[in-house]
Protein backbone atom coordinates (compact mmCIF):
# COMPACT_ATOMS: atom_id res chain seq x y z
CA UNK A 1 0.00 0.00 0.00
CA UNK A 2 1.05 3.64 -0.12
CA UNK A 3 2.11 6.27 2.21
CA UNK A 4 2.11 9.99 2.58
CA UNK A 5 4.15 12.80 1.31
CA UNK A 6 6.36 15.15 3.31
CA UNK A 7 7.48 18.71 2.11
CA UNK A 8 10.87 20.42 2.57
CA UNK A 9 13.02 23.41 2.92
CA UNK A 10 16.69 23.72 3.62
CA UNK A 11 18.05 21.86 6.69
CA UNK A 12 17.84 22.89 9.45
CA UNK A 13 15.25 25.46 8.45
CA UNK A 14 12.48 23.11 7.36
CA UNK A 15 12.01 19.60 6.01
CA UNK A 16 9.45 17.31 4.51
CA UNK A 17 9.39 13.63 3.56
CA UNK A 18 7.40 11.56 1.19
CA UNK A 19 7.41 7.81 0.92
CA UNK A 20 5.46 5.44 -1.24
CA UNK A 21 4.74 1.75 -0.86
CA UNK A 22 4.19 -0.41 -3.89
CA UNK A 23 3.00 -3.99 -4.06
CA UNK A 24 6.02 -6.18 -3.45
CA UNK A 25 8.52 -3.31 -3.11
CA UNK A 26 8.75 0.14 -1.63
CA UNK A 27 10.11 3.31 -3.21
CA UNK A 28 10.69 6.43 -1.24
CA UNK A 29 10.68 10.15 -1.87
CA UNK A 30 11.94 12.64 0.59
CA UNK A 31 11.61 16.24 1.45
CA UNK A 32 12.53 18.25 4.48
CA UNK A 33 10.79 19.55 7.61
CA UNK A 34 13.30 19.94 10.38
CA UNK A 35 12.38 23.35 11.80
CA UNK A 36 9.20 25.20 10.93
CA UNK A 37 9.61 28.84 10.02
CA UNK A 38 7.08 30.86 11.98
CA UNK A 39 4.94 33.06 9.77
CA UNK A 40 3.69 36.43 10.98
CA UNK A 41 1.91 37.30 7.77
CA UNK A 42 0.67 35.16 4.94
CA UNK A 43 2.16 35.65 1.53
CA UNK A 44 -0.08 37.12 -1.09
CA UNK A 45 -2.54 34.65 -2.60
CA UNK A 46 -2.78 33.64 -6.21
CA UNK A 47 -5.17 34.27 -9.00
CA UNK A 48 -6.57 31.27 -10.78
CA UNK A 49 -4.08 29.65 -13.13
CA UNK A 50 -5.03 28.88 -16.71
CA UNK A 51 -6.84 25.60 -17.24
CA UNK A 52 -4.68 22.54 -17.84
CA UNK A 53 -4.98 20.70 -21.13
CA UNK A 54 -4.99 16.93 -20.57
CA UNK A 55 -2.12 14.92 -22.03
CA UNK A 56 0.03 17.84 -23.10
CA UNK A 57 3.57 16.47 -23.08
CA UNK A 58 6.99 17.91 -22.39
CA UNK A 59 10.40 16.27 -22.37
CA UNK A 60 13.56 16.67 -20.34
CA UNK A 61 17.08 15.53 -21.19
CA UNK A 62 19.88 15.17 -18.65
CA UNK A 63 23.05 16.91 -19.85
CA UNK A 64 25.09 18.58 -17.13
CA UNK A 65 28.65 17.84 -16.08
CA UNK A 66 29.69 15.98 -12.96
CA UNK A 67 31.86 17.84 -10.47
CA UNK A 68 33.99 16.32 -7.72
CA UNK A 69 35.75 19.24 -6.06
CA UNK A 70 37.42 19.31 -2.67
CA UNK A 71 35.64 21.81 -0.38
CA UNK A 72 37.46 25.04 0.33
CA UNK A 73 38.46 26.03 3.87
CA UNK A 74 35.46 27.23 5.86
CA UNK A 75 33.07 25.08 3.85
CA UNK A 76 30.32 23.18 5.68
CA UNK A 77 28.59 20.18 4.09
CA UNK A 78 25.32 19.17 5.73
CA UNK A 79 23.08 16.19 4.95
CA UNK A 80 19.68 17.67 4.21
CA UNK A 81 17.46 14.83 2.99
CA UNK A 82 17.55 11.13 2.13
CA UNK A 83 15.79 8.85 -0.34
CA UNK A 84 16.25 5.16 0.47
CA UNK A 85 14.91 2.04 -1.30
CA UNK A 86 15.94 -0.42 1.41
CA UNK A 87 17.95 -0.24 4.64
CA UNK A 88 21.27 -0.12 2.75
CA UNK A 89 20.77 1.60 -0.59
CA UNK A 90 19.66 5.15 -1.25
CA UNK A 91 20.70 8.73 -1.94
CA UNK A 92 21.52 11.77 0.13
CA UNK A 93 20.96 15.45 -0.60
CA UNK A 94 23.67 17.67 0.86
CA UNK A 95 23.93 21.46 1.00
CA UNK A 96 27.50 22.70 0.92
CA UNK A 97 27.85 26.21 2.30
CA UNK A 98 31.01 28.16 1.49
CA UNK A 99 31.97 31.82 1.99
CA UNK A 100 31.22 32.60 -1.65
CA UNK A 101 28.26 30.38 -2.58
CA UNK A 102 26.08 27.41 -1.69
CA UNK A 103 25.80 24.19 -3.69
CA UNK A 104 23.26 21.39 -3.81
CA UNK A 105 24.98 18.02 -4.03
CA UNK A 106 23.51 14.53 -4.36
CA UNK A 107 25.22 11.17 -3.98
CA UNK A 108 24.49 7.46 -3.45
CA UNK A 109 25.17 5.19 -0.48
CA UNK A 110 25.26 1.40 -0.25
CA UNK A 111 25.91 0.98 3.47
CA UNK A 112 22.88 2.57 5.08
CA UNK A 113 24.25 6.11 4.90
CA UNK A 114 27.52 5.55 6.77
CA UNK A 115 29.45 6.77 3.71
CA UNK A 116 28.40 8.71 0.63
CA UNK A 117 31.50 8.05 -1.50
CA UNK A 118 30.82 10.62 -4.23
CA UNK A 119 28.69 13.72 -4.52
CA UNK A 120 27.61 15.43 -7.74
CA UNK A 121 26.96 19.16 -7.84
CA UNK A 122 23.43 19.84 -9.09
CA UNK A 123 23.11 23.62 -8.78
CA UNK A 124 24.79 26.61 -7.10
CA UNK A 125 23.33 29.85 -5.72
CA UNK A 126 24.28 32.77 -3.43
CA UNK A 127 23.91 31.64 0.16
CA UNK A 128 21.96 34.81 0.91
CA UNK A 129 19.16 33.48 -1.31
CA UNK A 130 16.81 30.56 -0.74
CA UNK A 131 17.83 27.22 -2.19
CA UNK A 132 16.25 26.63 -5.63
CA UNK A 133 15.35 23.09 -4.59
CA UNK A 134 14.66 21.48 -1.23
CA UNK A 135 13.28 17.96 -1.72
CA UNK A 136 14.61 14.71 -3.16
CA UNK A 137 12.86 11.80 -4.87
CA UNK A 138 14.28 8.74 -6.62
CA UNK A 139 12.93 5.61 -8.22
CA UNK A 140 15.04 2.44 -8.30
CA UNK A 141 15.83 2.75 -12.01
CA UNK A 142 18.26 5.66 -11.74
CA UNK A 143 15.67 8.44 -12.18
CA UNK A 144 15.95 11.21 -9.61
CA UNK A 145 14.26 14.54 -8.90
CA UNK A 146 15.56 17.43 -6.83
CA UNK A 147 12.70 19.89 -6.51
CA UNK A 148 10.79 22.55 -4.62
CA UNK A 149 10.27 25.08 -6.07
CA UNK A 150 12.50 24.39 -9.12
CA UNK A 151 13.04 20.97 -10.70
CA UNK A 152 16.31 19.19 -11.53
CA UNK A 153 16.30 15.72 -13.09
CA UNK A 154 18.73 12.83 -13.49
CA UNK A 155 18.30 9.58 -15.42
CA UNK A 156 21.71 8.04 -14.72
CA UNK A 157 21.65 7.52 -10.98
CA UNK A 158 22.70 11.07 -10.13
CA UNK A 159 25.85 11.23 -12.26
CA UNK A 160 24.46 14.14 -14.29
CA UNK A 161 21.56 16.53 -13.70
CA UNK A 162 19.63 19.03 -15.79
CA UNK A 163 17.24 21.83 -14.92
CA UNK A 164 13.69 21.17 -16.13
CA UNK A 165 11.70 24.29 -16.92
CA UNK A 166 8.24 24.04 -15.35
CA UNK A 167 5.45 26.65 -15.35
CA UNK A 168 4.88 26.49 -11.58
CA UNK A 169 6.40 25.60 -8.22
CA UNK A 170 6.93 21.87 -7.69
CA UNK A 171 5.52 20.79 -4.32
CA UNK A 172 5.44 16.98 -4.57
CA UNK A 173 7.06 14.20 -6.59
CA UNK A 174 6.06 10.58 -5.95
CA UNK A 175 7.81 7.64 -7.64
CA UNK A 176 6.61 4.03 -7.93
CA UNK A 177 8.87 2.12 -10.27
CA UNK A 178 9.14 4.15 -13.47
CA UNK A 179 5.72 5.70 -12.77
CA UNK A 180 6.24 9.27 -11.53
CA UNK A 181 3.49 11.67 -10.41
CA UNK A 182 4.27 15.32 -9.80
CA UNK A 183 2.18 18.12 -8.27
CA UNK A 184 2.91 21.75 -9.01
CA UNK A 185 1.23 25.07 -8.30
CA UNK A 186 1.14 27.77 -10.96
CA UNK A 187 0.53 31.34 -9.76
CA UNK A 188 1.22 33.59 -12.75
CA UNK A 189 -0.30 36.76 -11.25
CA UNK A 190 -0.51 36.50 -7.44
CA UNK A 191 -3.17 38.88 -6.14
CA UNK A 192 -5.09 39.20 -2.88
CA UNK A 193 -5.95 36.03 -1.01
CA UNK A 194 -7.00 33.88 -3.97
CA UNK A 195 -5.77 30.31 -4.15
CA UNK A 196 -3.66 28.55 -6.77
CA UNK A 197 -4.92 25.42 -8.55
CA UNK A 198 -2.93 22.21 -8.18
CA UNK A 199 -1.59 20.80 -11.44
CA UNK A 200 -0.95 17.06 -11.71
CA UNK A 201 1.67 15.71 -14.11
CA UNK A 202 2.28 12.01 -14.79
CA UNK A 203 5.12 10.09 -16.41
CA UNK A 204 5.36 6.40 -17.26
CA UNK A 205 9.04 6.46 -18.27
CA UNK A 206 10.86 7.78 -15.21
CA UNK A 207 10.15 11.44 -15.87
CA UNK A 208 11.42 11.73 -19.43
CA UNK A 209 8.00 12.60 -20.85
CA UNK A 210 5.21 14.20 -18.79
CA UNK A 211 1.46 14.21 -19.46
CA UNK A 212 -0.73 16.86 -17.84
CA UNK A 213 -3.81 15.48 -16.10
CA UNK A 214 -6.74 17.47 -14.80
CA UNK A 215 -6.71 17.63 -11.01
CA UNK A 216 -10.11 17.63 -9.30
CA UNK A 217 -11.92 20.96 -9.12
CA UNK A 218 -11.17 22.74 -5.86
CA UNK A 219 -7.71 21.21 -5.41
CA UNK A 220 -5.68 24.29 -4.48
CA UNK A 221 -2.77 25.63 -2.47
CA UNK A 222 -2.29 29.11 -1.09
CA UNK A 223 0.78 31.11 -2.02
CA UNK A 224 2.31 30.33 1.37
CA UNK A 225 2.25 26.62 0.57
CA UNK A 226 3.16 27.10 -3.07
CA UNK A 227 6.62 27.95 -1.77
CA UNK A 228 6.72 24.70 0.21
CA UNK A 229 4.06 23.67 2.70
CA UNK A 230 5.30 22.75 6.16
CA UNK A 231 3.89 19.51 7.47
CA UNK A 232 1.37 19.33 4.63
CA UNK A 233 0.68 16.26 2.49
CA UNK A 234 -0.29 16.91 -1.12
CA UNK A 235 -0.09 13.50 -2.76
CA UNK A 236 -0.01 9.99 -1.30
CA UNK A 237 0.16 7.12 -3.78
CA UNK A 238 -0.98 3.67 -2.72
CA UNK A 239 -0.28 1.91 -6.04
CA UNK A 240 0.65 2.84 -9.60
CA UNK A 241 -3.00 3.65 -10.32
CA UNK A 242 -4.40 4.76 -6.94
CA UNK A 243 -3.61 7.82 -4.86
CA UNK A 244 -4.94 10.45 -2.47
CA UNK A 245 -4.67 14.17 -3.33
CA UNK A 246 -5.16 16.79 -0.62
CA UNK A 247 -5.57 20.58 -0.60
CA UNK A 248 -4.49 22.87 2.19
CA UNK A 249 -7.15 23.27 4.92
CA UNK A 250 -10.35 25.07 3.96
CA UNK A 251 -10.45 26.99 7.25
CA UNK A 252 -6.78 27.95 7.28
CA UNK A 253 -6.14 30.91 9.64
CA UNK A 254 -9.73 30.86 10.94
CA UNK A 255 -8.87 29.05 14.18
CA UNK A 256 -11.91 26.81 13.71
CA UNK A 257 -11.96 23.11 12.78
CA UNK A 258 -13.02 22.55 9.22
CA UNK A 259 -12.93 19.98 6.46
CA UNK A 260 -9.64 19.44 4.67
CA UNK A 261 -10.43 18.63 1.01
CA UNK A 262 -9.31 15.14 0.00
CA UNK A 263 -9.78 13.14 -3.22
CA UNK A 264 -9.10 9.53 -4.19
CA UNK A 265 -8.44 7.97 -7.57
CA UNK A 266 -8.16 4.29 -8.48
CA UNK A 267 -7.77 4.74 -12.23
CA UNK A 268 -4.56 6.74 -12.53
CA UNK A 269 -6.19 10.14 -12.08
CA UNK A 270 -8.82 9.81 -14.79
CA UNK A 271 -11.58 10.22 -12.21
CA UNK A 272 -11.53 11.41 -8.60
CA UNK A 273 -13.99 10.85 -5.76
CA UNK A 274 -14.29 13.62 -3.19
CA UNK A 275 -14.03 13.22 0.58
CA UNK A 276 -12.38 15.22 3.37
CA UNK A 277 -10.28 14.92 6.53
CA UNK A 278 -12.17 15.95 9.67
CA UNK A 279 -9.84 17.59 12.20
CA UNK A 280 -10.71 18.19 15.85
CA UNK A 281 -8.76 21.46 15.96
CA UNK A 282 -8.40 24.60 13.88
CA UNK A 283 -5.79 23.29 11.48
CA UNK A 284 -3.02 24.97 9.49
CA UNK A 285 -1.58 21.81 7.95
CA UNK A 286 -2.39 18.10 7.77
CA UNK A 287 -0.01 15.19 7.28
CA UNK A 288 -1.49 11.96 5.91
CA UNK A 289 -0.20 8.39 5.80
CA UNK A 290 -1.66 5.10 4.57
CA UNK A 291 -0.84 1.94 6.51
CA UNK A 292 -0.17 -1.32 4.62
CA UNK A 293 -3.73 -2.53 5.29
CA UNK A 294 -5.25 0.67 3.86
CA UNK A 295 -5.98 2.39 7.18
CA UNK A 296 -5.52 6.16 6.87
CA UNK A 297 -3.97 8.12 9.71
CA UNK A 298 -3.70 11.90 9.76
CA UNK A 299 -2.20 14.42 12.14
CA UNK A 300 -3.70 17.92 12.00
CA UNK A 301 -1.63 20.82 13.34
CA UNK A 302 -2.72 24.30 14.39
CA UNK A 303 -0.90 27.60 14.24
CA UNK A 304 2.78 27.23 15.21
CA UNK A 305 4.07 29.30 18.10
CA UNK A 306 7.16 29.24 20.32
CA UNK A 307 8.20 25.72 19.39
CA UNK A 308 4.74 24.20 19.74
CA UNK A 309 1.70 23.29 17.65
CA UNK A 310 -1.53 21.91 19.01
CA UNK A 311 -2.40 18.73 17.16
CA UNK A 312 -5.08 16.10 16.72
CA UNK A 313 -4.77 12.55 15.40
CA UNK A 314 -7.50 11.27 13.09
CA UNK A 315 -8.12 7.75 11.76
CA UNK A 316 -10.16 6.40 8.84
CA UNK A 317 -10.95 2.74 8.15
CA UNK A 318 -12.90 3.38 4.93
CA UNK A 319 -10.49 5.27 2.69
CA UNK A 320 -11.13 8.72 4.11
CA UNK A 321 -14.94 8.70 3.89
CA UNK A 322 -15.38 8.89 7.68
CA UNK A 323 -12.90 9.78 10.42
CA UNK A 324 -12.54 9.14 14.15
CA UNK A 325 -10.56 11.45 16.42
CA UNK A 326 -7.95 9.41 18.27
CA UNK A 327 -6.51 12.27 20.32
CA UNK A 328 -6.82 16.04 20.36
CA UNK A 329 -5.23 18.94 22.17
CA UNK A 330 -6.74 22.37 21.56
CA UNK A 331 -5.55 25.15 23.84
CA UNK A 332 -8.23 27.49 22.48
CA UNK A 333 -11.06 25.37 23.84
CA UNK A 334 -10.41 26.24 27.48
CA UNK A 335 -10.53 22.56 28.41
CA UNK A 336 -6.85 21.74 27.94
CA UNK A 337 -4.23 21.56 30.66
CA UNK A 338 -0.57 22.43 30.96
CA UNK A 339 0.20 18.78 30.28
CA UNK A 340 -1.63 19.09 26.98
CA UNK A 341 0.75 21.83 25.90
CA UNK A 342 4.08 20.39 27.03
CA UNK A 343 3.78 16.67 26.25
CA UNK A 344 3.95 15.00 22.82
CA UNK A 345 2.74 15.51 20.25
CA UNK A 346 1.95 19.19 20.97
CA UNK A 347 5.57 20.11 21.72
CA UNK A 348 7.40 20.72 18.45
CA UNK A 349 6.11 21.32 14.93
CA UNK A 350 4.46 18.88 12.55
CA UNK A 351 6.74 17.58 9.82
CA UNK A 352 5.48 14.22 8.59
CA UNK A 353 4.06 10.93 9.79
CA UNK A 354 4.65 7.33 8.75
CA UNK A 355 1.99 4.71 9.47
CA UNK A 356 3.98 1.50 9.79
CA UNK A 357 0.73 -0.33 10.64
CA UNK A 358 -2.83 0.53 11.57
CA UNK A 359 -1.62 1.05 15.15
CA UNK A 360 2.04 2.07 14.93
CA UNK A 361 2.68 5.63 13.81
CA UNK A 362 5.88 7.71 13.85
CA UNK A 363 6.05 11.53 13.71
CA UNK A 364 8.95 13.88 12.90
CA UNK A 365 9.14 17.64 12.80
CA UNK A 366 11.00 20.81 13.60
CA UNK A 367 11.76 21.39 17.29
CA UNK A 368 10.55 17.84 17.94
CA UNK A 369 12.34 14.59 18.62
CA UNK A 370 11.05 11.40 16.96
CA UNK A 371 7.64 10.50 18.42
CA UNK A 372 5.80 7.19 18.27
CA UNK A 373 2.25 6.02 18.92
CA UNK A 374 1.54 2.31 19.26
CA UNK A 375 -2.22 2.61 19.70
CA UNK A 376 -3.26 4.31 16.51
CA UNK A 377 -2.54 7.85 17.66
CA UNK A 378 -4.39 7.78 20.98
CA UNK A 379 -1.20 8.29 23.00
CA UNK A 380 2.27 9.47 21.98
CA UNK A 381 5.75 9.06 23.46
CA UNK A 382 9.18 10.40 22.56
CA UNK A 383 11.43 7.58 21.35
CA UNK A 384 14.18 6.85 23.90
CA UNK A 385 16.97 7.76 23.81
CA UNK A 386 15.88 10.97 22.11
CA UNK A 387 16.35 11.12 18.34
CA UNK A 388 16.46 14.80 17.44
CA UNK A 389 16.04 17.64 19.89
CA UNK A 390 14.03 20.78 20.54
CA UNK A 391 16.58 22.98 18.76
CA UNK A 392 16.39 21.72 15.18
CA UNK A 393 14.43 18.51 15.58
CA UNK A 394 13.85 15.44 13.42
CA UNK A 395 13.55 15.56 9.64
CA UNK A 396 12.58 12.25 8.05
CA UNK A 397 11.37 8.80 9.04
CA UNK A 398 11.24 5.95 6.52
CA UNK A 399 10.10 2.43 7.40
CA UNK A 400 10.63 -0.25 4.75
CA UNK A 401 8.54 -2.84 6.62
CA UNK A 402 7.35 -3.39 10.17
CA UNK A 403 10.90 -3.91 11.45
CA UNK A 404 13.42 -1.92 9.41
CA UNK A 405 13.47 1.87 9.40
CA UNK A 406 15.76 4.90 9.19
CA UNK A 407 15.50 8.41 10.63
CA UNK A 408 17.32 11.63 9.77
CA UNK A 409 17.56 14.07 12.67
CA UNK A 410 19.88 16.44 14.51
CA UNK A 411 21.96 14.96 17.31
CA UNK A 412 21.59 17.28 20.28
CA UNK A 413 24.45 15.53 22.08
CA UNK A 414 26.83 16.09 19.14
CA UNK A 415 26.54 19.79 18.21
CA UNK A 416 23.23 19.16 16.40
CA UNK A 417 25.02 17.33 13.58
CA UNK A 418 22.71 15.76 10.99
CA UNK A 419 22.70 12.08 11.95
CA UNK A 420 21.10 8.85 10.74
CA UNK A 421 19.49 6.37 13.12
CA UNK A 422 18.46 2.88 11.96
CA UNK A 423 16.33 0.17 13.57
CA UNK A 424 15.75 -3.50 12.81
CA UNK A 425 13.18 -4.18 15.55
CA UNK A 426 10.38 -1.77 14.79
CA UNK A 427 11.85 1.16 16.66
CA UNK A 428 12.57 -0.54 19.98
CA UNK A 429 16.32 0.04 19.61
CA UNK A 430 18.33 2.26 17.27
CA UNK A 431 21.86 2.42 15.84
CA UNK A 432 23.37 5.85 15.33
CA UNK A 433 25.80 6.95 12.60
CA UNK A 434 27.12 10.30 11.38
CA UNK A 435 27.30 10.17 7.57
CA UNK A 436 30.73 10.65 6.03
CA UNK A 437 31.36 12.11 2.58
CA UNK A 438 34.05 10.43 0.47
N, C-alpha and C positions, 0 to 999 in steps of 0.2 A: 504493500500500500504506500501512500505518499506521505509527505510531511511538509511542514510549512516553510515559508520564506523568512528571511531575516535581513534588514537593510543596513547600510554602512556609511561611515565617514572615517576620516583618518584616525588611526590609533595614536594616542589614547583618547581622542576627542569623541568619536562615536563609532559604533560597530553594528553590523547586522548580518545574520546568517541565514542561509537557505539550504535545505537539504531535501532530497527527493528519494523515495523508495520506489523501486520497480520490482516487478515480479521476478524473483530469482536472483536479483542483484540490486545493489543500491548505488546511486550516483549522487554526489553532493555538490551543492553550490554554497559559496559563502558570501558574507558581507559583514560589515562591522557594526558593533553597538557598544563599545566599551564605555564611554561616558556620555551622558546625554547633555547636549548644550541647552541651557535654559533659555527660553524665548520670552522676551518682554513684550514684543509686538509681533503680530503675524505679518508675514510678507504679503505683498499685494497679491490679490487673486488673479484668476486668468479668465479671459474671454473664451468662449467656446471655440475649439479648434475646428478646422474644416473637416467634413465627413471623410471617413476612410473608405477607399475603394477596395472591395475584397479582391484578394489574389493579385495585387500589384506586387511585382517582384523587383528586388534589388540584389546586387551581388557584391561580395567583398573578396579581395585577394591579398593574402599575406605577402609582404615584400619589404620588410625592414631588416636592418643589419643587426647582428648579435654583438653585444659589447661585454667584455669581461675586463673591467678596469679595477685596479687596486684603489680602495678609498683613500682620499687625501687625509692628512692630519686634521683632526677636529670633526671628522665625519662620523655620524651615528646611523647605524642600520638597525631598524626595528621591524620585527615580524608584526604584520598588521592583520592578516587574514589567512585562513587555510582552506583548502578544498581537497578532501581525502576520499578515496574510493574504498579503502579497507584500512585496517589498523596500521599498515606499513607504508602504503603508497599514496602519494598525493602531491599537492603543490602548495607553496607558500608565497604570499604577496608581502614584499618588504618595501618600506619607505626609507630611502637613504637621504639623510639631511646633511648637507655640507654648508660651509659659509657662503658659497656662491649660489647654489641651487639645490632643489630637491629632485629625486628620481624615484620612479616606480620601477621595482624590479620583481621578477617572478622566476621561481626555480622549482625543480622537482626534488622529492625525497623518496627514498626507498627503505628507510629504517625508522619509520614512525615520527619523523621530524627531528631526530637527533642531529642530523647533518643535512644541509641543503648544499650539495657540492658545487653547483654553478647557478648563477643568477644572470638573467638577461634583462637589460634595460628596456623598458617599454616606452616611457615618456619622461620628459623633464619639464620643470616649471619653477618659477621663482618661489622660494619658500614662504614669501609674504602672501602668496595667493593660495586659494584652496586647491587641493589636489583635483586634477581633471577626472580621476576615477577613484573609486573607493571600495568596490566589491569584486569578488573573484568567483568565477564559475568554470568548471571543466567537465567534459564528458570523459569516458575512458577510451576514446579513439584519437586523442591528441588535439581535440578542439577545445580552445579556451577563450574566456571572455573576461576582460577587465573593464568594469563599467561603473557608471553612476557619478556624474551625469553623462560623461562621454563614453564612447565604446571603442575598445581595442580588441582585436581578434587574432588568434593564432590557430593554425591547422597542422602544426608540426611539433606538438608537445611543448610549446613555449620557446622554441629556438628562435623564431622570428615573429614579430607582431606588426600589425598595421592598424591605423586609425580608420574606423568605419563611420562615414558621415551619416548621421541620423537626424530626422527633423525635430526630435524632442529629447527630453532627458530620460535616460534609461534608469528605471527603478527596480527592475527584477529580471533575472535570467535564470531559467530552470532547464536543466539538461537531464534527459533520460535516454541513454544510448546516443544515437545520432539525432534524436528528436529534440529540438531546442525550441522553447517558447520564451518570448521576450515581451515585457510590458514597458511602454514608454508613455510619457506625458508631454504633449505638445501645447505650449502656451505662446503663440506667436505675438499676441498683443495683450499682455497682462494689464487688467484694469479692475479696480474695485475689489470686491470680494467674490467674484465669480469663480467657478471651479473649472478645472481642466479635464477633458475627457481622457480616459485611459485608452491606449492603442495597443492592440495585441498583434504581435508578429510571430509567425511560426516557420520553422525550417525542418526539413526532413533529411538534410545532408550535412549536419554538423555546423550549420550557420553560414554556409557558402551562399545559399539563395534563400531569401526570406519572402513569405507571402503574407500580406496584410489581411487580417480577419476582423470582422466587426465585433467589437466588444459589446456586451449588453448595454442597453440604454440606461443611463444613470450611473454607470461606472466611472467615477471621477476621483481626482486628487486635487487638493488645494495647492497653491503655489509653495507653501511651506514644505509640503511633502514631495512636491515635484523636485525639490533639491535634495531629497533623501529622507524618507520618513523614519523616525526613530521608533523602534519597537513596533512597527506596523507591517503586517503581512499583506502582500498584494496578490500573490499567486502561489497556490499549493497544488502541485500535481500528484495524483495518486496512481496514475498509469500513463501510458503514452497517449491515451484518448480521453482520460478523465482528469478533471481539475476543479479547484475552487478558486474563484476570483473575488477579491474583496475591495471595497472602496474605503476611504477614510470615514470616520464616524459621522453620522448625519447631524448629531447634536454637538459637534466639536465646539468647544469654548462656551457652551451654554451652562455647564455645570450640572446638567440634568441627564439621567440615563436615557438612552434612546437606541433605536435599532441601528445596527451597523450593516449596511447593505452587503449581501453575499449572494453569489451565483454559483451554480454547479453545471458542468457539462460532462456528458459521457460519450460524445461523438466528435471529439477533437475541436470543439469550439463552434461547430455549426449551429447548435442551438444551446440556449442557456435557460435553466430554471431558477427563478428568484426565490430567495429566502433571506434570513438576516440573523445576526448574532445579537442576542439579548443580554446586555450587560446590567449588573446590579448597581453600577456607579455611573457618574458622569464621566464618560471616557474621552480621552484624547487619542489614544492609539489602542489597537488590538492585535495581539499575536496569536496565530492559529497553528495547530499541529494536528495531523491525522495519525492515530495509532495504527499498528499493523492490522487490527481487526476492523478498522473503519471508524472507530470511535473518534469524535472530534473533541478536542480540548482547546479552550481559548482563555487567555489572560487579558483582561481589560485594564487599562491604566489611566488614571486621571491626570490632572495638571501636575507637572513636576515642580518640586520646590525644595530647596535646601537638602538635596541628596535623598529625597523620598518621593514616592508616588503611591497614592492609595490604589488598590488593585482589587479585582474580583476574578474568581476562576469559574468558568462556565463549561458545561459538558453537554454534548449531544450524542444520542445513540441512534439517530435516524438521519444522518447526513446533513445536519444543520437546520432541519425543519423546526424542531423544538429544542429548547435548552433548559438545563437545570443549573441553578447557582450552587456551586460547591462550597465557596467561601467568599466573603465580601468584607471589605473594610472601607467605610466611607466616613471621613472625619467631618463632613458637612452635615451629616444626619443628626448629630447631637447624641447619638447612642454609642459612639465608639469610645474606647478607653485609651490610656497612654500606651498600654501593651499593643493595641491595634496599630499604633503609629510606629513603634520601635522594633517590632518583631517582623520576621519574614512573612509574606513577601513585600510588605509595604516599604521597608527600608531599601533604598537603592531604586534605580530606574529600570523600566522594562526594556530588555533587549530582544530576546527571542526565547521560545520554548521548544522542547523536543519531547513528544509523547512516545516514550519507548514501549509502552503498553497502555491499555485502557486505564491502568491505575498508577503507573510510574511516569512521572513528569519532571523534567529538569528545566531550570530557568536561569538565564544569564542576563547581565545588563550592567550599565555604568553604575559605579558606586555601590555595586552589589557583588558579593561572593556567589559562587555556584550554589543554587538552592535546589532542593529535591522534595517532591511530594510522592508518597507511596500509597496514597488513598484517593487518587483521582482528583487532587487539588483541594481536598478538604482541609488538610493541615500541611504546613511547609516547615522545613528545617534547613539550616545551612550545612552543607557537606563539611565533614570534619576529617582531617584538619582543613582550615579554610583554603579554598581555591579562589584567588582573587581577593581584593580588599575594598574598603570603602573610599579609597582614593581614586583609582581608575576603574577597578572592577573586573568583571569577567566578560569575555567577548563572544566566544562561540562554543557550542556544545554539539557534537556529532556522535550519535550512537549508530553503529553498523548492524547490531542485533541486540538482543536483550542483555548480553554480557559485555561486549567490547565497545568502548567509547573513547573519545578524545576531547579535551577542553583546552581552549586558548584563553589565558587570563594573565593579569599582572601578578607577580609574586611580591606581596607586601613585605616579606622577610628578606628579599634580595633586591632592594632598591627599585621595586616595581618593574622589574625586567619582564618583558613578554615571555611567558613560559608555557610549555605544553605539559598537560597531565593526561595520563592514559589509564584505563581500567580494563580488567578482564573478568570482573565479577559483578557487573551491573552497578558499579559505583560504590561498592562497599569499601574498597581500598584503591589507592591511586599511586602511580609512579610518576615522578616529576623529572622533566629534562628541560634545560635551556638550549634552544636550537643554536647550532653553530653554522656559520656560512663558510663554505670552502673557498 
